[in-house]
Amino acid sequence: MKKRALISVSDKNGVTEFAQQLSELGFEIVSTGGTKKALEESGVPVVGVSDVTGFPEILEGRVKTLNPMIHGGLLAKHGDPSHKQQLEEHEIQPIQVVCVNLYPFQQTIAKPDVTVEDAIENIDIGGPAMLRASAKNHEYVTVVVDPADYETVLSQLKESGEVQKETRRKLAAKVFRHTAAYDAMIAEYMTDLAKEEAPEKLTVTFELKQTLRYGENPHQKAAFYRKPLGSEFSIANAEQLHGKELSYNNINDADAALQIVKEFSEPAAVAVKHMNPCGVGTGENVFAAFSKAFAADPVSIFGGIIALNREVDAETAKKLYEIFLEIIIAPSFSDEALEILKGKKNLRLLTIPFEGKKKAEMRLSTIEGGLLAQEYDQYTLEDAEVSVATKREPTEEEWKALKLGWKVVKHVKSNAIVVNDANMTLGVGAGQMNRVGSAKIALEQAGENASGAVMASDAFFPMNDTVEVAAKAGITAIIQPGGSIRDEDSIKKADEYGIAMVFTGVRHFKH
């Protein structure tokens, strides 16, 4: 009996060549719709699905392959006598090769003007059914969903007349990943459409962006995946202009730097080490901003990641070049700046579309045996009901500084304390087991510059000891959420030292 291949693809890249070679290898090609037309125009002998099923395509093409004449040929066990008998009885021919990929649902919903009707019409039904049937029956059927696999299938068919069992199993596994990802995108779209906030099942899909040499440590395997149709304003969608491949830790640190610099509309520079800011500066231009970020902690910035929210010019590039850095992130680099920075062969230079699409996403964190999902913390001071708790109100300069501190402390690991002036951080205390410990670290780093500076805390003061150490260092204003049962103790202590203290009513824990 003549071998049969069923081909029906949305992505027609390489399909005519694939079909032509299958035909030359003795396969009868069965196809439908646009694929059939493309094959016929290329001179490939092809039989229509309707000729096989004896039934026309109906409902605007919604039903064409959902037929026993097709699925019987896909699901039959070729070595089973009863299956063989039933195929003969119903005049169903087995199908040995299936080449199918799906309606472009992802590309459709990516269009800014897509309608719900268009999206739903691009939900493939027959394609996934054929793929799943073929993948289930991969003991007998070779199923191809990716044009990248055409050459492997053809070479094995030419070499031995059949596709190796190991290859068929790998292709089947790829099919199930493909259909699962397809359904996950549809599920996400429909869940958003239905405004379900906590569905009983969370189905997500990511595409491999790159394999990594290792994870946090050399003994850990790792890979980097990107969310389809995710935020363009992200490390996952960065373009690397120069430097060696990003590492697992690079990616985490770069994401942390980007999230902080996103907070600023004025020219800003952020230096990050181990996912905590070690220096943040703002200024009238990117050079001034970076100069302040560098001055904030010239020791910790060594080997750090820099994020800037303006194009890197030659002047800034020269200053950046003087320091050992892992990554520089910016919207763009001038030609001269790029030439300067490319002088360091390992320095990674990333550009990100700062004006790109910003999509509200859930932040996913895995634990052993489970996953946590939450909204990103996008709460700003403008969203808060700010109140002055003390007798003295902040000065205009102190308000400016408090706003900067609040933007930064949100991104520091809890317990978090930031000491800063109106244009730059002076000290950062991160990840300590008690708040006064973080305050002491931040104040020690700030040194004499703490006198006249302000302090920001990610959560309330459980006792007045933090105010005490702040006052003794010369802090003049504090911003914190408030809400402790002992708030009055902290307010009283601030009044005692003439410190202005602002309550925001919202905390920014970051674990």
GUROTOR-976454 format. One record per atom (N, C-alpha, C): residue in one letter; y, z, x. Coordinates in steps of 0.05 Angstrom, whole numbers, plus 5000, padded with zeros to 4 digits. Layout:
AYZX/...
***
This chain:
M497650005017/M500050005000/M502550005017/K504549855009/K506949835024/K508450105024/K509550175047/K511050425049/K513750395035/R514850615025/R517350595010/R519350795021/A521850705023/A524050885031/A526150875009/L527151105001/L529251124981/L531851204995/I533851034992/I536451085005/I538751084985/S540251304984/S542551324966/S544451524979/V546651414990/V548451585006/V551351544998/S552751765001/S555751754998/S556951685025/D555951815046/D556851745073/D555151505083/K556451275084/K555051025091/K555150955120/N555951145137/N556051105166/N553251045177/G552850805187/G550350735199/G548050675181/V548550685154/V546250665136/V545050385134/T546750175137/T545649905135/T543849845159/E544649935182/E542949895206/E540250045203/F540450295193/F538150455188/F536250315169/A537350225146/A535650095126/A534449835136/Q536049685152/Q535049435163/Q532649475181/Q532749685198/Q530549735216/Q528149845201/L528650005180/L526350095164/L524949865150/S526549675141/S525449435128/S523749275148/E524749255173/E523249105194/E520649255201/L520649525196/L518249675202/L516249675178/G516949515157/G515049485135/G515649655111/F517949785110/F518649955087/F519949785065/E519249835041/E520749725018/E523049915013/I525449815011/I527849975008/I528549994978/V528750234968/V529650284940/V532350414942/S534150314925/S536850424926/S538250404899/T540750504899/T542150514873/T545150504878/G546650414858/G549550424858/G550850294882/G552850434894/G554450324916/G552750284941/T550650444945/T548950404969/T547450144966/K546350094943/K544849844938/K546649604943/K549049614933/K550949394937/K551549344967/A551949574981/A552649545010/A550249425025/L547849505018/L545449405032/L545049105026/E545449035001/E545148754993/E547148575007/E549648675010/E551748525023/E551148485053/S549548675064/S548848655092/S546148495096/G545048395075/G542648235077/G540048395078/V540148655071/V537748815071/V536248775045/P533648705045/P532148685020/P532048955006/V532748964981/V532949224967/V532049204938/V530749414928/V529849424901/V531549644887/G532449584863/G534049774848/G532449994837/V533550234835/V532150464823/V531350404794/S533050264780/S532350204752/S529850024750/D529449854771/D527049694771/D524549864775/V524850084790/V522650264795/V522050444771/T524150544758/T523850734736/T523250584710/G524150334708/G523950194683/G525950294662/F528050434672/F530050554654/F532750514667/P534750434651/P537350384663/P538850634670/E540850604688/E542650824693/E544250884668/I544551134661/I546051204636/I548151414641/L549751464621/L551851664622/L553651644647/E554651394650/E556451334673/E555251394700/G552551354702/G551251394727/G550351684731/R550951864712/R550052144716/R547052164717/V545651984703/V542651994703/V541651724713/K540351734736/K539051484746/K536551544762/T536451754778/T534051814794/T532452044783/L533452174762/L531952404750/L529752284732/N527552204744/N525452054730/N522752104745/P520552134729/P517952174742/P517151954761/M518151714757/M517451494775/M518551534803/I520851684804/I522051754830/I520852024840/H521052224824/H520252494833/H517252524836/G515752364821/G512852364826/G512252254854/G513752044862/G513351934888/G514352114911/L516252294904/L517252484924/L515452724928/L514252824906/L512953084906/L509853064908/A508852824907/A505852804908/A504752874936/K502553024936/K501153084960/K499352844966/H499952704988/H498652454993/H495652484999/G494952725008/G492052765015/G490552894992/D491752944969/D490353074947/D489252864928/P486552864924/P485352654907/P486452654878/S486952894867/S487852904839/S490752794838/H492352854858/H495052744859/H494952434861/K493152344878/K492852054882/K492051914856/Q490152044842/Q489151934817/Q491451914796/Q493052134795/Q495252134775/Q497451924782/L497951884808/L499851674816/L498851404807/E496251354812/E495051094804/E495151054774/E494551274760/E494451264731/E497151194719/H499251304731/H501951254720/H503551044736/E502150914754/E503250694770/E505750784786/I505451014798/I507651134814/I507051084843/Q508850984858/Q508450934886/Q509651164903/P508151274922/P509151484939/P511651384955/I513451574961/I515751514977/I515451675003/Q515551535026/Q515051655052/Q517651745066/V519851605061/V522451665074/V524651675053/V526151895054/V528451925036/V530951965052/C532951805047/C535551835061/C537751865039/V538652105036/V540552175015/V542652365025/N545152305020/N547252515022/N548952514997/L550552714993/L551552784967/L554352694961/Y554952704935/Y557652644926/Y559652814942/P561952704949/P563852844967/P565353064952/F564053274945/F565353494931/F567453634948/Q566753684973/Q568653814991/Q571153654995/Q570853395000/Q573153215004/Q574853194978/T573453214955/T574953184930/T576653434925/I575553674928/I577153914922/I579253964944/A579053824967/A581053854988/A583653704981/K583453524962/K585853374954/K587853554940/P590453544948/P592353724936/P592753684906/D592253444896/D592653384868/D590153364852/V587953484862/V585353464849/V585453604822/T584153474802/T583953604776/T581153724773/V580953914754/V578354034749/V576253824742/E577153634726/E575353424717/E574253264740/D576053194759/D575153044783/D573153214800/A573753464803/A572053634818/A569253654806/I569153694780/I566553724767/I565053464767/E566453244765/E565052984765/E563752934792/N564753064813/N563653024840/N561653244847/I560553374827/I558253554832/I555753384829/D554353344850/D551953174850/D549653324838/I548053184821/I545653304809/I543153174819/G543052904817/G540652764826/G540152784855/G542352774871/G542052784900/G540653044910/P541753284903/P540453524911/P537553544901/A537053444877/A534253454866/A532453294884/M533253054892/M531552884909/M531253014937/L533453124947/L533253244974/L531353484974/R531653654954/R530053894952/R527053824948/A526653634931/A523853544926/A522553434952/S524053274966/S523053154991/S522653365013/A524553555015/A524353755035/A522053945029/K521654005004/K519254164996/K516654025004/N516653765002/N514253605007/N514353475035/H515653615054/H515953495081/H513353465096/E511253575086/E508553525097/E507953225097/Y509153085076/Y508552805073/Y511052625073/V513352755069/V515852595066/V517852665088/T519052465100/T521152495119/T523852475104/V525452685105/V527952685090/V530252705109/V532152525106/V534452515125/V537052545109/V538652745117/V541152795103/V543552745121/D543052715147/D545152695167/D544852435183/P546852265183/P546652015198/P545952055228/A546552295238/A545952345266/A542952345272/D541352365250/D538452375254/D537052105250/Y538651905244/Y537451635239/Y535851545263/E537051565287/E535851455311/E533151605317/T533151865314/T530652015319/T528351925301/V528951885275/V526951805256/V525951525263/L527751345269/L527051065276/L525351055302/S526151205322/S524751195347/S521851295344/Q521451505328/Q518751605325/Q517051415307/L518251295288/L516851105272/L515950865288/K517750775306/K517050545323/K514950615344/E514950865352/E513150955374/E510350995363/S510051125339/S507451205330/S506851125301/G508851015288/G508350935260/G508951155240/E509551395250/E510151615233/E512051815247/V513351975231/V515252175242/V513552435247/Q514052545270/Q512452785278/Q512853015258/K510853175254/K510953395235/K513153595242/E513453655267/E515553835276/E518353735268/T518653475272/T521253345265/T521653355235/R519553295219/R519853305190/R520553585180/R519453795193/R520154065185/R523054135192/K523954045216/K526754095224/K528653955205/L527953705197/L529653555179/L529653695151/A527453795143/A527253935117/A528954195117/A528854335140/A530554575142/A533454505140/K534254285153/K537054195153/K537854125124/V535954005109/V536553935081/V537154185065/F535454385068/F535954635052/F538554775060/R539254755086/R541854865094/R544154705081/H543754435081/H545754255070/H546154305040/T543954315025/T544254354996/T545254634990/A544454835006/A545455105001/A548455125006/A549354985028/A552254985033/A553754835011/Y552654615002/Y553854464980/Y554154634955/D552054774948/D552154944924/D553955184929/A554155284953/A555955504959/A558855424954/M559555184962/M562355094958/M562855064928/I560954954914/I561254924885/I561455204872/A559755384880/A559855654869/A562555794874/E563555754899/E566155874905/E568355754888/Y568355494885/Y570355354869/Y570255454840/M567855464828/M567555534801/M568155834796/T567556004816/T568156284815/T571156324815/D572556184832/D575456194832/D576656094806/L575455884796/L576355764771/L576055964748/A573856104748/A573356304727/A574756574732/K576056594755/K577556834763/K575757084764/E573357034775/E571557264780/E572257394806/E572957644807/E573857774831/E571557894847/A569457994834/A567158114848/A564658014836/P563857754841/P561457644828/P558957794837/E556957784820/E554457934826/E553057824850/K553657584858/K552557474883/K554857334898/L555057374924/L557157244940/L555757044957/T556356794952/T555156574967/T557356434983/V557056445010/V559056325027/V557656135047/T559155945057/T558055755077/T560055705099/F559055665123/F560755615146/F559355385162/E561055235176/E560055015193/E560255085222/L558355015238/L558355075266/L560654925280/K562455085292/K564654965308/K563754935337/Q562555145348/Q561555135375/Q559555355381/T557555295397/T555855505407/T557355645430/L556955895434/L558356045454/L556356135476/R557456165500/R555756235523/R554356505517/Y555856685505/Y554756945497/Y556757085479/G555957325469/G557657465451/G559557665465/E559757905454/E561558105467/E560658165496/N558058145500/N556858195526/N554957975533/P554357925559/P552657705567/P549857705556/H548857935547/H546157945537/H545957885507/Q548257825494/Q548357775466/Q548857475460/K547057355444/K547457075436/K549657055415/A551056835414/A553356815395/A553956525389/A555356485367/A556356215359/A558856255342/F560456055340/F562956055325/F562755865302/Y563155965278/Y562955805254/Y565755785240/R566255565227/R568755515213/R568255485183/K570055595167/K569755575138/K570755305129/P569155155114/P570154895104/P572554945085/L574654795088/L577054815072/L578355085074/G577855225097/G579155475102/G582055435109/S583455655115/S586355645122/S586755465147/E588655285145/E589255115168/E590755285189/F592055495180/F593655665198/F591755875209/S589855795226/S587855975236/S586655885262/I585456065277/I584256005302/I581955805298/A580655825275/A578355645269/A579255355268/N581855305263/N582855035262/N584854965284/A584755125306/A586455075329/A585454835344/E587354695357/E586754475375/E587054575403/Q585054555420/Q585154635447/Q586154405465/L588354445478/L589554235495/L588654245523/H587754485532/H587154515560/H585554775564/G584154785586/G582755035594/G579855035588/K578455245598/K575555255594/K574955345565/E572455335558/E571555385531/E572155675523/L572855705498/L573455975487/L570856145487/S571256395492/S568956585490/S569156745464/Y567056895458/Y566957055433/Y569357255433/N569857385455/N572057575456/N574757435455/N574957205468/N577457045466/N578156985437/I576156905421/I576656825394/I577557065377/N576257295381/N577157535366/N579957615374/D580557615400/D583257695409/D585357495400/A584657235401/A586557025393/A587257055363/D585157115347/D585657155318/D587457395314/A587057615328/A588757845326/A591657785333/A592057635354/A594757565363/A596157385342/L594657195331/L595757025310/L596557175285/Q594857365277/Q595457515252/Q598057675256/I598557765280/I601057925284/I603457735285/V603257515299/V605657345302/V606357215275/K604357195257/K604857095230/K606957265215/E607157515223/E608957705209/E611957625212/F612557465233/F615357425240/F616357145233/S618757135222/S620056885218/S621956815241/E623157025254/E624856975277/E623156915301/P624256805323/P622656755347/P621257015356/A618556995360/A617057235367/A614857165386/A614057365402/A611857345421/A610157585419/V607557545419/V605557765417/V603557745440/A603157975453/A601057995474/A598958175464/V596458085466/V594158245455/V592058285477/K590958525477/K588658595494/K586658745476/H584158665476/H582058795461/H582858835431/M584158625420/M584858605392/M587058805383/N588458925403/N590759095397/N593158975411/P595558985399/P597858885412/P598659075435/C599258955458/C600259115481/C603259065485/G604258855472/G607058795474/G607958605452/V610058665438/V611158485417/V614158475422/G615258235422/G618158205426/G619257995408/T621758025400/T623257825385/T625857765399/G626957535394/G629457465407/G630757215395/E632857135407/E634356895396/E632856635401/N630956645421/N629356415427/N626656505438/V624856325442/V622056395450/V622056525478/F623856435496/F623956555522/F624756845521/A626856905505/A627757185502/A625557355489/A624157245469/A622057395456/A619857455475/F618957255491/F616757315509/F617657505531/S620057485540/S620957665561/S620757955552/K621458005527/K621258275516/K618358365512/A616558185503/A613758245500/A612558315527/F613358175548/F612358225575/F613358495585/A615858545580/A617058795590/A615959035575/A614858995551/A613759225536/A611459355550/D609759195564/D607459295579/D606559095599/P607959075622/P607258875642/P604658925656/V603459155652/V600759215663/V598559115645/S598659195620/S596459115601/S596358825595/I598658685597/I598758405590/I597058235609/F596358345633/F594658205652/F591958135640/G591257875639/G588757795627/G588857785597/G591257785585/G591557805556/G591757535542/I592257545517/I592557315499/I595457325489/I596857095490/I599557075481/I599756895457/A601056985436/A601656815413/A604656795409/L605656555406/L608556505403/L608956335377/N611056385363/N611456235338/N613556015340/R614255935364/R615955715369/R614755545392/E615655295394/E614755115415/E615255245442/V613355215460/V613655315488/V615255115503/D617555195514/D619155015530/D618555065560/A619854915577/A619354925606/A620055205617/E622355315608/E623255575618/E621155785612/T620155785588/T618155985580/T615555935595/A614855685598/A612355615611/A612355715640/K614555695654/K614755795681/K614256095683/K615256235663/K614856525663/K611956595656/L610856445637/L608056485630/L606156425654/Y606956225669/Y605256135692/Y604956345713/E606956525715/E606956725735/E604956945730/I603856955706/I602057175698/I599257065694/F597257235700/F594557155693/F594057205664/L593656995649/L593157005620/L590556855614/E589356935592/E586956795582/E587656555564/I589456605545/I590056415524/I593056425517/I594256195512/I596856175500/I596656015474/I597656135452/I597556005426/I600455945418/A600955705408/A603655635399/A603455405380/P605655355364/P605555125347/P605454865363/S606754865387/S606754625404/S607754705432/F607354515451/F608354545478/F609954295485/S612254335497/S613754095506/S612153965528/D612653705533/D611153565554/D611453695581/E613853795587/E614253925613/E612754185614/A612854335592/A611454595591/A608454555595/L607354345582/L604554285584/L603754215612/E605454055625/E604853985653/E604854225671/I606654415667/I606854655683/I604354825679/L603654875654/L601455055647/L598654945654/K598454675654/K595954555661/K595354585691/G597254695705/G596754755734/G594754975737/K594255125716/K592055335717/K589755225701/K587655145715/K585454995703/K583955145682/N583855415684/N582255565665/N583855675641/L586455655642/L588255755621/L587855595596/R587055725574/R586655585549/R589355555534/L590055315526/L592455265511/L591655165483/L592455315463/L591755245435/L594255195419/T594054985402/T596154935383/T595054975355/I596655085337/I595955145310/I598155045292/P597554915269/P599654825251/P600955055236/F603055175247/F604355405235/F605455335207/E605855085202/E606655005175/E604354915158/G601954955168/G599554855153/G598955025129/K596954925114/K596155055089/K595155335095/K596255535081/K595455815083/K593855875057/K591355935060/K589655975037/K588956275036/A589156385012/A588356665008/A585356685011/E584356835030/E581556865035/E580657155035/M578157195033/M577057465035/M576257505064/R576657755073/R575757825100/R572957935098/L571057815112/L568257895111/L567458045136/S566258275133/S565258435156/S562358505151/T560658435170/T557858495167/T557158775177/I555358895163/I554059135173/I551059075173/E549459245185/E546559195185/E545559205157/G544458975148/G543258965121/G545258915099/G547758855106/G549758815084/G552358685094/L554258665076/L556758535082/L558958665065/L561258705077/L563558805062/L565558575059/A566758555036/A568758355031/A571258485020/Q573558405031/Q576158515021/Q578358305026/E580458335011/E582858165016/E583958225043/Y585258035055/Y586758085080/Y589158265072/D589958435091/D592258605086/D594858445090/Q595858345069/Q598358185070/Q600658335057/Y600358595053/Y602458755041/Y604658795061/T607158735053/T609458755071/T611358975061/L613259035078/L615259235071/L616859155046/E617158895042/E618558795019/E617058854993/D614358884995/D612758954972/D612759254966/A613559414985/A613359704982/A615759824968/E615260054956/E617360214944/E618260414965/V620260334982/V621060485005/V623060704995/S622660945007/S624461165001/S625161325027/V627461435028/V628261595051/V627661885043/A625862015058/A624962285051/A626762505062/T628262435083/T629862645097/T632762645089/K634262835099/K637062855092/K638662625105/R637862545129/R639262335142/R637862065137/E639461865129/E638461595126/E638561445152/P636761245156/P636861085181/P639460925183/T640360885207/T642560705212/T641660415209/E643560235209/E642859945207/E640959865229/E641559955254/E639859885277/E637160005274/E636960255264/E634460385261/E632760245239/W634060155218/W632560005197/W631259755209/K632759615225/K631759375238/K629259445255/A629459665270/A627259745287/A624859835270/L625459985249/L623260085232/L621659855219/K623059645212/K621759415200/K619959275221/L620859255245/L619159135266/L616759305271/G617159565274/G614859755278/G612859735257/W613759715231/W611859705209/W610259445209/K611459225218/K609958975220/K607758995241/V608359135263/V606459145285/V604259345280/V604959585270/V603059805267/V600759725248/K601459545229/K599459445210/K597059315225/H597459215249/H595459075263/H594259225287/V594859485288/V593759655310/V591459815298/K589359845314/K587059995305/K587760285299/S586760385277/S587360665268/S585860865286/N586961095290/N589661185282/N591661035299/A593860945287/A595660765300/A598560875300/I599760875323/I602560945326/I603960735344/V606260645335/V607860455351/V610660575355/V611560565380/V614260645387/V615760395395/N618160355383/N619560105389/N622560135384/D624059935394/D626859905386/D627059675367/A629459565364/A629859355344/A628759085352/N627959055378/N627158785388/N624458785401/M623259015407/M620759005422/M619259275419/T616659255423/T615059505425/T615459635452/L615259895452/L615660055477/L613060205484/G611460265463/G609060405468/G607260375444/V604560345449/V602660315427/V600360515432/G599860675411/G597560855412/G595460765391/A593060685401/A591160565383/A588460705383/G587260715360/G584360785357/G583661065365/Q585461255364/Q584861525371/Q583761675347/M582361895353/M580962045332/M582962225317/N585362275328/N587362415313/N590062285318/R591862325299/R594462175299/R596262275322/V596262535327/V598062635348/V597162525375/G594562475378/G593562355403/G594662075407/S594661915386/S595761645387/S598761655393/A600161855381/A603061885386/A603661945415/K602062125426/K602462195454/K602061955473/I600061795467/I599561555484/I601961365482/A602861315457/A605061125453/A607661225466/L608161485464/L610561605475/L610461615506/E608061665516/E607761665546/E608261385557/Q607161185542/Q607660905551/Q610560835550/A611860925529/A614760865525/A616461005546/G615561235554/G617061395575/G619861455566/E621761415584/E624561475579/E625761295556/N624461065553/N625460885532/N624960985504/A623261195501/A622761315475/A625361445463/S627061535481/S629561665472/S631261465458/G631761515432/G633361325416/G631761115402/A629161115406/A627360915393/A626361025366/V624760865353/V623560945327/V620460945330/M619261065310/M616261085310/M615260995283/A612960845284/A611660755260/A608760855261/S607760945238/S605061045235/S603660895213/D601060825217/D599660665197/D598760835173/A598661105177/A597861275155/A599561535156/F599261695136/F601061935134/F600462135156/F602362315160/F602062535179/F600762775164/P598362845172/P597063075159/P598363345165/M599763345188/M601163595196/M603863505209/N605463705215/N608163635227/N608063605257/D605663625269/D605563615299/D606463345310/T605963125296/T606862865305/T609862845306/V611162955285/V614062955285/V615163125308/E613763345314/E614663515336/E614663375363/V612363235369/V612263095395/V614162855395/A614562735372/A616462505371/A619362605376/A620062825364/A622762935367/A623263015396/K621363135408/K621663225436/K621962985455/A620962755447/A621162515464/A623762355458/G625262445437/G627762315431/G627662105409/I625462095394/I625261905372/I627361975350/T628761775340/T630861835320/T630161765292/A628061595288/A627261525261/A624261465260/I623061515237/I620161485234/I619661345207/I617761155208/I616761035183/I613861085180/Q613061185157/Q610261255152/Q609761235122/P607161225113/P606661195084/P607461445067/G607161685079/G607461925062/G605061955045/G604962175030/G602662215012/G600862445020/S601562575042/S600062815051/S600763055034/I598963235030/I599563485015/I601463665031/R601763585057/R603663745074/R606063575082/D606763375065/D609163215071/D611563385076/E611863595060/E614363755062/E614663885089/D612363945102/D612464055130/D613663855149/S612763595146/S613763385164/S616663325158/I617463325132/I620263275125/I622063495136/K621163735133/K622763965143/K623063955173/K620963875187/K621063855216/K622963625224/A622863405210/A624663185216/A627563265211/D628063405189/D630763495183/D631763685205/E629963845215/E630664045236/E631663895261/Y630563665267/Y631363515291/Y633263285285/G634063255260/G635863045253/G634662765253/I632062755249/I630562505248/I630662385220/A631262135218/A631061995192/A628161905188/M626961975165/M624161905159/M623961755133/V622661525135/V622261345113/V619361345104/F618961365077/F616261345065/F615961075053/T613660945057/T613160675045/T611360695021/G609660905019/G607860924997/G605360755001/V605060625024/V602660465028/V601760495057/R599060525061/R598060555088/R596860285098/H596460275124/H595360025136/H593060095155/F590960225144/F588560285161/F587460025171/K586660025196/K585259795208/K583059905226/H580559875216/H578259995231/H576859775248/
***
